[in-house]
Amino acid sequence: MTNATEQAEANHEARPDAGALLLVDKPAGWTSFDVVKKIRSLLHVKKAGHAGTLDPLATGLLIVCTGKMTRDLARHAAADKEYEVSLLLGSRTASGDAETPVIETRSLDGITAGHVEHAIQSFIGPQRQIPPMWSALKVKGKRLYKYAKEGLTVERAPRDVLIHAITIRKIELPLVELTVSCSKGTYIRTLVDDLGKALGCGAYVTSLRRTRIDHWHVADAMTMADLERRANQSMSPVL
């Protein structure tokens, strides 16, 4: 674990109103706001926010700032990010991950590891993505996933993103594991869905973990259990 929490405590002792930057390893099943809400409760703070939403089923690095440190949230959210993603070829879901049931299945006949590698390379560099309907992006004041749950599809403006690098960790068809380094605003579920379309077989995310934001790494992050323990034992109740 990092010394980020110790530094936050030291900063608070020196400047009680300074706030803190906390690196959190978000567990699966929690929304990003769930984490912020829990931290507000644990640390007895009113002002807190996160820098970059993670899907409920995703895990990994979430930067949470409290107090005056929330001024830096936009800067952290704008930083490059890195993800480890596992995907399944040959099927699609409405959400692009395992949150919703499979809606389409196609054969992988004729698709080889070489085809997959070639298709992946075409996604490195500038890309235009259409945000998924199952996302927290707001359209006309309403989050897209709320429209999706009502069975509605609304028009979404494409976004320009940059995929810096994609490292193939494993190809054991139909399973593929990748590490993706990308710009802010990149939807990994959209990247995977687009890859499935390029291969003509469909694909969806089976697991997603954010491992880095700028120079911050998930290896240095605290779990929710760590946060509770430190809040109870040593962290100042006001950050």
C-alpha positions in Angstrom: 0.0 0.0 0.0 1.1 3.6 -0.7 2.0 6.3 1.8 -0.7 8.4 0.3 -2.9 8.1 3.3 0.0 8.9 5.7 0.7 12.0 3.5 -3.0 12.9 3.7 -2.9 12.7 7.5 0.3 14.8 7.6 -1.2 17.4 5.3 -4.3 17.6 7.5 -2.2 18.1 10.6 -0.3 20.9 8.9 -3.4 22.4 7.3 -6.6 21.1 8.7 -8.7 22.7 5.9 -6.5 21.3 3.1 -8.5 18.1 2.4 -7.0 14.9 1.1 -6.4 12.9 -2.1 -7.2 9.2 -1.5 -6.4 6.3 -3.8 -9.2 3.7 -3.6 -9.4 0.2 -5.1 -13.1 0.1 -5.9 -14.7 -3.3 -5.4 -17.0 -4.9 -7.9 -20.7 -4.1 -7.3 -20.1 -0.6 -5.9 -20.8 2.5 -8.0 -18.2 5.2 -7.9 -20.7 7.4 -5.9 -21.1 4.5 -3.4 -17.4 4.8 -2.6 -17.6 8.6 -2.2 -20.7 8.3 0.0 -18.9 5.8 2.2 -15.8 8.0 2.5 -18.0 11.0 3.5 -19.5 8.8 6.2 -16.2 7.3 7.4 -14.3 10.6 7.5 -17.2 12.8 8.5 -16.7 15.2 5.6 -19.3 17.0 3.5 -17.2 17.8 0.5 -15.9 14.9 -1.5 -15.8 13.7 -5.1 -14.2 11.2 -7.5 -12.1 11.7 -10.6 -13.5 9.5 -13.3 -16.5 7.1 -13.0 -16.0 3.3 -13.0 -18.8 1.0 -14.1 -20.4 -0.9 -11.1 -19.0 -4.2 -12.2 -15.5 -2.7 -12.8 -12.8 -2.7 -10.1 -9.6 -0.7 -9.6 -8.3 2.7 -9.1 -10.6 5.5 -8.1 -9.2 8.9 -7.0 -11.3 10.5 -4.3 -10.6 14.0 -3.1 -12.0 15.8 0.0 -12.1 19.4 1.1 -10.1 21.8 -0.9 -8.4 19.0 -2.8 -11.7 18.6 -4.8 -10.5 21.6 -6.8 -8.1 19.2 -8.6 -10.8 16.6 -9.5 -11.1 17.9 -13.1 -7.4 17.7 -13.6 -7.2 14.1 -12.4 -10.2 13.2 -14.5 -8.5 14.6 -17.6 -5.5 12.4 -17.2 -4.6 9.3 -19.3 -5.7 6.0 -17.9 -4.8 2.3 -18.1 -7.2 -0.7 -17.9 -6.9 -4.5 -17.8 -9.9 -6.0 -19.6 -11.1 -9.5 -20.3 -13.5 -10.0 -23.1 -15.5 -12.8 -24.7 -15.8 -13.0 -28.5 -18.9 -14.5 -30.1 -21.6 -12.8 -27.9 -23.0 -9.4 -27.3 -25.0 -7.9 -24.4 -27.0 -4.7 -24.3 -24.7 -3.1 -21.7 -21.5 -4.3 -23.3 -20.5 -6.1 -20.1 -21.9 -8.8 -17.9 -24.5 -6.5 -16.2 -27.1 -7.5 -18.7 -27.9 -10.9 -20.4 -26.5 -12.1 -23.7 -28.7 -10.9 -26.6 -26.8 -12.3 -29.5 -24.4 -15.2 -30.2 -22.4 -15.8 -33.3 -19.9 -18.4 -34.5 -16.2 -17.9 -34.3 -15.6 -20.2 -37.4 -12.8 -18.8 -39.4 -11.6 -16.4 -36.8 -8.0 -17.1 -35.6 -5.7 -15.5 -33.0 -4.0 -13.8 -35.9 -7.3 -12.2 -37.0 -7.8 -10.9 -33.5 -4.3 -9.5 -33.2 -4.7 -7.7 -36.6 -8.1 -6.2 -35.6 -6.7 -5.0 -32.3 -3.9 -3.1 -33.9 -6.4 -1.1 -36.0 -7.8 0.4 -32.8 -4.5 2.0 -31.7 -4.4 5.7 -32.3 -7.2 8.3 -32.7 -10.7 6.9 -32.5 -14.3 8.2 -32.6 -16.5 6.5 -30.1 -20.3 6.6 -29.5 -20.9 6.4 -25.8 -22.8 3.3 -24.7 -26.5 3.6 -23.7 -25.6 1.9 -20.5 -23.4 4.7 -19.1 -23.7 7.6 -16.6 -23.4 10.2 -19.4 -26.2 12.7 -19.2 -28.4 13.6 -22.2 -31.1 16.2 -21.7 -30.4 16.1 -18.0 -30.9 12.3 -17.7 -28.3 9.6 -17.4 -28.2 7.3 -20.4 -28.5 4.1 -18.4 -31.9 5.3 -17.1 -33.1 5.6 -20.7 -31.7 2.2 -21.4 -33.5 0.6 -18.5 -36.7 2.0 -19.9 -35.9 0.3 -23.2 -35.2 3.6 -25.0 -32.3 4.5 -27.2 -31.3 8.2 -27.6 -28.9 9.8 -30.1 -25.4 10.3 -28.7 -22.7 12.5 -30.2 -19.5 10.7 -31.1 -16.4 11.5 -29.1 -12.8 11.7 -30.1 -10.5 9.6 -28.0 -7.0 8.3 -28.2 -5.8 4.8 -27.6 -2.2 5.0 -26.8 -1.4 1.3 -26.7 -3.1 -2.1 -26.5 -1.0 -5.0 -25.1 -2.4 -8.5 -25.7 -2.0 -10.5 -22.5 -3.8 -13.7 -23.7 -5.8 -15.0 -26.6 -7.5 -18.3 -25.9 -10.6 -18.0 -28.1 -13.2 -17.1 -27.3 -11.4 -15.3 -24.4 -9.1 -12.4 -24.9 -7.2 -10.4 -22.2 -5.8 -6.9 -23.0 -4.1 -4.0 -21.3 -5.3 -0.7 -22.7 -3.7 2.7 -22.3 -6.0 5.5 -23.4 -7.1 9.1 -23.1 -9.9 10.5 -20.9 -13.4 9.8 -22.1 -12.5 6.4 -23.5 -15.2 3.7 -23.0 -13.6 0.3 -22.8 -17.0 -1.4 -23.4 -17.3 0.6 -26.6 -13.8 -0.4 -27.7 -14.6 -4.1 -27.1 -18.0 -3.8 -28.8 -16.3 -2.1 -31.8 -13.6 -4.9 -31.9 -16.4 -7.5 -32.0 -18.0 -5.7 -34.9 -14.7 -5.5 -36.7 -14.3 -9.3 -36.4 -18.0 -9.9 -37.3 -18.7 -12.0 -34.2 -19.5 -9.6 -31.4 -17.8 -9.2 -28.1 -18.5 -8.0 -24.5 -16.5 -7.2 -21.4 -16.4 -10.0 -18.8 -14.1 -8.1 -16.4 -12.6 -4.6 -16.2 -10.0 -3.2 -13.8 -8.5 0.3 -13.9 -4.8 0.0 -13.0 -3.6 3.5 -13.5 -4.6 7.2 -13.6 -1.7 9.4 -14.7 1.2 8.4 -12.4 -1.1 6.9 -9.7 -1.3 3.1 -9.6 -3.8 0.7 -8.2 -1.0 -1.1 -6.4 -0.8 2.0 -4.1 -4.5 2.1 -3.5 -6.5 1.3 -0.3 -9.4 -1.2 -0.2 -12.6 -0.2 1.4 -11.6 -2.4 4.4 -8.3 -0.5 4.6 -10.2 2.8 4.7 -12.6 1.6 7.4 -9.7 0.3 9.5 -7.6 3.5 9.2 -10.6 5.7 9.8 -11.4 3.9 13.0 -7.7 3.7 14.2 -5.7 6.7 13.1 -7.1 8.9 10.4 -8.4 12.3 11.4 -12.2 12.4 11.3 -12.1 15.6 9.3 -10.2 15.9 6.0 
